[in-house]
Amino acid sequence: MELPHDLVRTLLAAVDEGTFDAAAASLHVTPSAVSQRIKALEQRTGRVLLMRTKPVRPTESGEVVVRFARQLSALEQAARLDLGIAQDEADGTGATGPRAAARLTLVVNADSLATWFLPALTRVPQDPPVCFELLREDEGHSAALLREGRVMAAVTSAAEPVAGCTVRPLGRARYLPAATPEFTERFLSGGPLSRLLPHAPVVVYDRRDELQDRFVRTLTRGRAGASPLRHHVPTSEGFRDAVAAGLGWGLVPDIQAAPLLSAGTLVELAPGKHLDVPLYWQQWKLDTPSLAAVAEAVAGAAAEFLHTRA
């Protein structure tokens, strides 16, 4: 069984664009042609590949084909770069334009993005040029984007490799429980931290953020989590600033916390105690120079910024 490239690309366009009409516009064909191509691909594979919702979504089998389509695109891109063929030449237009660049879609958690990940990308050689599309997702959920074929690599807390991917340990992101001196005096004085912290207002990233609950459970031996009095602040910098403003206590990445602790803006709630989150680099088993260069740059920066021991 062959998977014709035009059919595979059409499926990818439908997933990326969300509708058959939008996919047709991007491919310069009719919506009917998009529908016919996807049906033909489903007949060849003997599986339903798309759920016809709005937006359309790939089935589990569809995710496999989408991942293949993205890998195929990456390999074609690498071949054009090696041959010195610009995209315009590959398209047959003959037009001149900017030098062709490798395009990599990566997913990274907000705290890494705000601290060490962007410096890592500056180390990636730019000859030939590499362009990045960064998606932001919690480290506990980023592996799902790899499984869906939406990204080529991920910073994730998942040690088990996604099918078709390799995994490489990066180190441990360290979080320190911190609050302002005024907050600590108001809510956390006059008793043991294990008794007071479960009732103190807390800052969390979003409704899926469980770090603060995990830390409290280590103090209470699993009897209680963090307080239901929660402020949801869904950016890394905003989270830090909310804790520094005294809205609540929170687990702040040690890289961000260090200057605030030195200045006395924040204090550690439990000196010597912290929460570590192991991070891994997962990427497609795809031998392209650009992806290999990114992997090395990320691993190098992680070795400098992350912790190797608990």
N, C-alpha and C positions, 0 to 999 in steps of 0.2 A: 504494500500500500504506500503510495506517495502522497505527500502533502504539498500540493502546488503552491508556490510562493504567493501568487496573486490572491488565492483564497485565504491563506494564512494572514497576509497583510490586511485583507478586508476585515477579518475577524478582529484583529488588533485595532484597526481604526474604529470599528463599532464600539469596542470596549472603551477606548480612550475618549471618543467623542460623545458617547452616551446614547446616541440615537442613530438609526439608519440614515435619516436625512442628513445629519451632520457628518456622518462618515462618508456619505456620497459626495458631499461638497468638498471634503478634504481630499478625496480620491479622484474628483472630477468625473464621476460617473453618476448614474441615476440611482435613486433609492431602491428601485426594483432590481437593479444589477447587484446592489449590496445584498439584498435579501436572497437572491438566487445563488450568489457565491457562498453565502453562509450555509444555506440549505445543502448545497453541493458538498461542502466540507463536512457537514454533519452526516451526510449519506456515506461519504468515504470512510469516516471514522466509526460510523455506527453508533454515535453518541450525540445526545443533545449538548451543544456547546454554549448556548446562550439562553438566559432567561429573558423573555421578551417583556421586560419591565421598563419603567422610565425612571432613571436611565437603565439601559440594558446591563446585565451582570453576567459574568461567565459562570458556568457550572464548575464543579470540581474538575471535570474533563476539559472544560474550556480553559481553565487556568493553566493546564499543562500546555495547551496549544498557544496560549498568549505568551507564556514564558519562552516557548520555542521561537515565537515570532520576534520577541525582543532580542533574544540571543542572535537570531539570524540577522537582524538589523545591525546589532553591534559588530558582528563579524564582517558584514558588508562594509560598514563604516571603517573598520580597521584596514580592510583590504584597499579601500579607496585611498586612505591616508598613506599606506605603504607604497601604492602605485603613483601617488601624487596627483590623483584625479579629484578635482573639485566636485561638489555636489551638482553644480550646474552642468558640468560635463556629463556626469552620470545620468542626469535627467534628460540629456540630449538637447538642452536649450542653447548651449554654447556661450551663455552669458558669463561675464566675469564678475567676481564679487569677492567677499572676504575669504581668506584661506579656510579650507575645510577644517572642522574641529571635531574631535571625539566628544560625544555627549553621554554623560553618565548620570543616571538617576539613582540617588542614594537616600536612605532614610536614617535619621539620627534622632535621639531623644533631645529634649529641649535643654537640659543641663549641660550635656556635652557640646551642643551647638553654641551655647553661651559662654563656654569656658575654653575647651582645648581643641575642638574639632575644626574650626575655621583656620587656626594657625597650621593645622595639619595639611589642609588643602593648599595653602600657599607654598608648600614644599613640593608639590607635584610639578614636575618639569612641564613647560609649556611649549615644547618643540617636538612634535606638533602640538598645537593648542588643544586644551581640554576644557569643556564647559560642563558645569554641574547643574543639575536640578535637584534641590534638596527638599525632601519631605520631612515633616516633623511628626514624630509619634513616640509614645511612651516606650521605653526600652523593653517592657514586658509584652508589647503588642506589635513591635516592628517586624518580627519574623513573619507575621501573617502577610505583610506586603510582599515578602519574598515568595511565599507560597502562591500568591495570586499572580505573580509575574509582573507586578507593578514597578519593582525596583531591581537593580542589579546587585546591590550590596546594602548591608544594614549594620548599624551599631545596635546590638541587642543583648538582652540578658539571657537569651536562650542558648544553652550549651549544646543541645542536640541539633545537629545540622538539618536544615530543611532539605528535602529531596532535591538533588541536583546542585547542592551547594557545599562549599567547604567552610569550616569554622576555625577561628584562630582566637585564642584568649588575648585580651588587651590589657587587663588589669582590673582594679577595683576602684569605683568612684566612691569617695568617702563623704558622708553627710554628718554634720554636727548639729545636735539639738541646741537651738539658740533662741534668745529673746532679748528684748531691751532690759536694762536694769530696772526701769520703772515697772514694766510688765511683771518681771520676776518678783519685785517687792510686793506688788498688788495681788498676784494670783498664786505665787509659788513659795511664799514664806510662811513660817509657822507650822510646818509639818514636813514629813518625808515626801520626796518628789514622787514616789510610787503612789502615794495617796492623792496628791494634789494635781498632778499632771493630767489624769484622765478627765478632769472637770474644767481645765483651763481652756479658753478659746484658742483655736489652732488654725493655722493657715495650711491649706492643701492646694495642690496644683489643679486637680479637677476631680470628678466623682470616681475616677478609677485609681486615684493616687492612694496607695495603701502604706506608704513609707512611715508616716507618723503613727498610724495604728500599729505597725510592726514594732516600732521602737517602744511604744508604751507597753506593748505586751511583753517585751523583754524585761521591763521593770516590774510588771505586775504578775509575772509568770503566767501570762495568758488569761488572766482573770478579766482584764478590761482593755479596751482600745482607747483611741483618742476621743476627745469630747465631741458631742454632736454640734457644739457651737463652732461652726466652721466657716471660714472665709475661702472661697474658691478663686484663685488667681492663676490663670492659665498661661503665664509666661515665666521663664526662669528669672529674668531680671525683676519682673513685677512681684514674683513670690518673695525674692530677697528683700525688695523694698517694702513689701507689706509687713514682713517680720521686723525690719528695721524701723518702721513707723509705729510699731507697738500694737498692731491689730491682733496679733496672736503669736504663739511660739511656732517654730517649724524647723524642719531638718534642712539646713542650708549646705550646699556643696562647700567643702573646705576651701576650695580656691576662691570662692566668692566671700566666704565668711572671714577669711584671714585678715583683710584690712579693716573690716568692721569690728572685729574682736580687738585688734591692736589699738584702734581709736576709742574703744570703750563704748561704741554705739550698741554693740551686742555683747552678751555674756554667754558662756557655755552653761547649759543647765546641769550637765552631768560630766564634769571634766574627766577625761580618760575614757568616756563611753562614746561610741559612735555607731553608725550603721553603714556597712559597706555593701555595695551592689556590684557583683561581678559583671563585667562587660565583655562582649565577644564581637568579633568582626566576621560576619557571614557574607559570602559572595558566591555568585554563580561559578560553576566549574567551567570557566570560559577563559581561554588563553589569549587575551588581548593586552597589548603593551600598556594602554591607558589604565585599565582596571588593575593591572599588576602594580603600576606606579602609585596609584591611589592607596592600594593595600599597604605598600611599604611605607608611605608617608604617614598613614593613619597609625600603623603599628609603632613607628618611631616617635610620634608625638605622644601617643598613649603611654609609652615607656617613661616619658619625662613627666607627664602630668598626673597619671594614675598611680595607685598604690599596688604593690605586688604581694603584700601580706595583709592578713586581716588584723 
